[in-house]
Amino acid sequence: VGTYKGGLRQNVDDIIFDNRAEEFEILSPINGTVNIEKKVTVNWETHNGGVKTSKLFISEYPDMSFGKKYESKENSITLELEYGKTYYWKVENEPFLGYDSRFNSNGIFSFTTMSYEDKIKSLEKEIEFLIEIADPVDFEISDINNLKVELENLKNMESGSDAIDYGKSAIEEFLGEKKIKKELRTVI
């Protein structure tokens, strides 16, 4: 807060103005959200002009120590984080015209990314669903059987990024086969 000193006014002692950026709030992810993907988009309110840049501060610690800072001219940033961690974050808007910056008014938010185990379970469910709905018109029986083997292999793997990569690859390969067969049928 500052005192107005310009213009033609004689008595400036009673004119007070707020020289900070407009007040704003964090929108998502909702504070305390758990089991979200490790690739997450965080966003906050935007106002009619006046904001030169926004700075996202994110940390694994509630006191925001050892954090990272990201800058954006938009009101969102997409981050690739790690599985099974809680992150704390806040945003600071820096306005044009030399006004003071301001942090979001609703404080530090947190969210937790899903664990390796939960991500692997979701991939297993996705593969089980693909096996269940696989149409023999679009897939060879051998493709479906290979996916069943991939599912068993995934279930027997140790939890971690290798298992997640394996599950994603199995799904992409299976769906890629469907795309190739559909393209061949339209050519014939």
Summary of the structure (lengths in Angstrom):
residues: 188
radius of gyration: 25.5
end to end distance: 73.6
largest distance: 88.9
contacts: 504
relative contact order: 0.14
helix: 32%
strand: 29%
